[in-house]
């Protein structure tokens, strides 16, 4: 059964959803209707206005974007729009297209950016399922600053480095030991930061003080060659010219933009969308 048409709607009200589903009526059984909403197409929030920050606030994600003092941030990255909306839409569209291409019926699909973000908040779901609400607080869990080997640290020049040397297998255990030896604290590699051990500890404060003794670039020069999961926190301008993102295999931005338009034209032609 050929896929003859598909539409994606960005909905601002329940009336938009009614109009969209009406548009679906009478079309081919292989059609796909995909709608993106802020809070879902039904329920008490269906008519409610919102933006990205509101969606991540209701989803519980914004609560997790906090420093050790508990102060939340407004991220300059549209998490709900991109992850909860765009990526979730692409994933569901691909699954539906796969289904239709193999003879299945068309679908009317609806994604709520708030609900999608809530589903992606995996670590908190695990914590709550284990009756471990405390670990969802900033600085109290394995991935939110509760262990010294997985946190962000301020350096001597008021810049930052990200230490992601969490010990969860023997390979990473070697990396942790390399890090501890490089910073002059080999004893830390054998007594902390491993599965099953307590969150926190005096080592976290000591590591913060130690990292303040050098600049960000000095730490990078020392630790990056050791491949021990330490990275500089780059500004967008620094990231844009970093060798990692300028590597030979990375496509130039202008080519990516051109490719997007080319793909869009082929999609429109293939699915008779005008």
N, C-alpha and C positions, 0 to 999 in steps of 0.2 A: 504494500500500500504506500503510494508516494506521499511525502510530506508536502502539502501544497501551500500552506500558509502558517504564519505564526505572528503573534503580536505581544508586545510588552507594554503594560500601562503603568504609569506612576499615578497612584490614586491619592486624592486629597480629601475625599469624602465618600460616604456610603453611596451617594448618587453616582459617583464615578464608577464604582464597582457594578452597580446595576446597569449602567450604560455599557460597560465593558462586557459583561456577561450577555447582554442583549446582542452585542456585536457578534458574539460567538455563535448565536443561534442561526441555524440555516447554513453554516459553513460545513466544510468537509469534516467527516468523522476523524480525519487525521490531523485536525487543527490543534494548535496549542495556544492557550490564553494564559499569560503570565502577568500577575498584578503584584505591585510592590506597595505596601502600606506602612505607615509608621507604627500603628498599634494593633493591626488586624482589621479585617473587614466586618467584624461583628463585635458585639459586646459594648460596654459602657464607654470605651475609649475610641470606638470606631469613628466618631465625628471630631475627635480632639486634635487640635493642631500641635505640631511639634517639630523639633529639629534634632540633629544628631546628638547633641548634648542631652536633650530630654530623653531620647531613646536609651542611651547607655545609663542614664540615671535610674530609670524605671527598671532596667534589666538587671541591676546589681553590679554591672561592670564598672561604673564610675566609682563606686565605693572601693574598688580594688586598686584604683589609680591614686594612691596616696603615699606620702612620705612617712618616715618613722613617727613624725609628730601627729599623724592622722589627717593632715591637711590635704584635701583633694585638689587635683589639677584639672584644667580644661585643656585636653590634648589638642595639639595642632595637627591632628590626624583624624579624619572623619571615619571612625571605627564602624559606626552603625551603617552609614551610607555605603562604605566600601566592603566591609566584611558581612554585615547583617543584611545589606541590600544587594549590592552588585554581585559579590561572590556567591552568596546563597542563591541568587537568581540563576546565575550561570550553572551552578551545580544541579539545581532542580530542572532547569531547561535541558541540560545534557542527558539527565536520567530519563526525562519524558521523551526526548527525541529518540533515544535508544529504544524505548518501549514502543513508540509509534513505528519506527523503522522496521520493527520485527512483527508488525501486524497488530499491535495494540491500538486501542481507541485513543482519540485525542483527549487532552486534559485541560481543565480550567484550574490553574494553580495560583495560590496567593501566598506571598511571603510577608510576614510582619518583621520589620527591622528590629523591633524591640524583642520579640520572641526569639529571633535568630541569634541576637547577641546573648540573650539569657542562656540559650542552649550551648553557646560557645564558651561560656564561663565555667569550664570543665573542672578546674581545681577546687572551686568553691562547692560545686555539686558533690565532689568526692568527700570533701571535708564535712559537709552537712550530713551526708549519708552515713558517715562514721561518727556522728554526734560530736564533731570537733569544730564547733563554731569559733573557738578562740583562734585557731590557725588562720582564719580568714581576715584577721586584723593585721594592719601594716606592721611588719617586723616580727610577726609571730609564726609565720609559716615557712616551709622549705623554699618557696620560690618568691617570697615577697620581702626578703631582707632578714629572715629569721636565722640564717646561718651565715657565717662570715665568708664562706667560699662562694656565695651567690648573692652579690649585692653591688651597689654603685657607691664609689668612694670619691671624696673630694681630695684633690692634690694640692701641692704647695702653691701652685699658680692659679688657684681657684678654678681649675678645670676638673674633669672627672674621668675615671676609668671604670669599666664594667668588669667585674670579676665573676666569671661563670664556671668556676672549677668545681662544680658539685660532684661528689664522689658517689656514683651509683653503679660502678662496675670496676673490675680490676684494671682495665685500660685507663679509665679516668683517675683511678687511685694513683697511678704513676704520675699523671699530670699534676695532681694535687701535691704530691711529694716534691715534684720539680719546682712548683711554685713556692712551697714553703722553704725549700733550700735556697732558692734565689733571693728571697726576702730576708734571709738570715734567721728563720724560725723553723728549722727542720723538725723540731719536736711536735709542731702543730699537725704535721702530716699523718701522724700515727694515732692521734687521740681525739679527733673530732671530724665533723663533716662527713660522716658515713651513715648509711641507712640504719634506722633503728635507734640512733643516738638522739639525745635531747636537742631541741631547737634552742638556739641562742648560746650564751656562754661568754666568758670574759674575753675570749679570743677576738670576738667581733670588735669590741671597743679598742683593743690593742692594735688590731689590723688597721682600723681607721686612723689611729694616731701615727702608725708607721708610714702609711701611704701619704700622709701630709708632709713627710720629710722630703719628698721629691716632686718635680713637676710631672705633668701628664706625659710629656714626650720623653722624659728621662725614664719613666716606668715602662713606656712602650719600647724604648730602645733596649731595656734590660730584659723584659719578659716576652715580647713578641717572638724573638728567635727561638724561645723555649717551647712555643706552641702549648702553653699551659692555660688556655682559655681566658686570657685577659685582653681586653680591647679598649682603645680610646673611645670616649664619647665624642663623636665628631659633630660639628655643626653641619647644616645642610650644604653650606658652601664648601666646607672641607670634604664632605662625602662626595660631592660632585666631581672633585679632582683627585680623589684618592685612587691609587693604582688598582685597588680591587675593582672599582667601578669603571675604570678606564682600561681594563684588561682587554686583550686582543679579541677574546671571544664574545665580549659584550657589544651588542648592536648599538650604534649611535642613536641618540634620542630622536633625531630628525627622521631616521629610517623607521623607527618604531611608530612614529606618528603617521608616516606615509603608509606603512603596512596596515595600520588600523583602518584607514580610509579604503584601501584596496580590498581588505577583507569585508568591510561593510558593503561595498558595491557588489561583491560576489554573493554575499548573503541575500541582499535584496533581490538580485536577479534569480537566484536559485529558488527562492520561496515566493516569488511573485508579489513582493511587497512594494507598494508605491506610496 
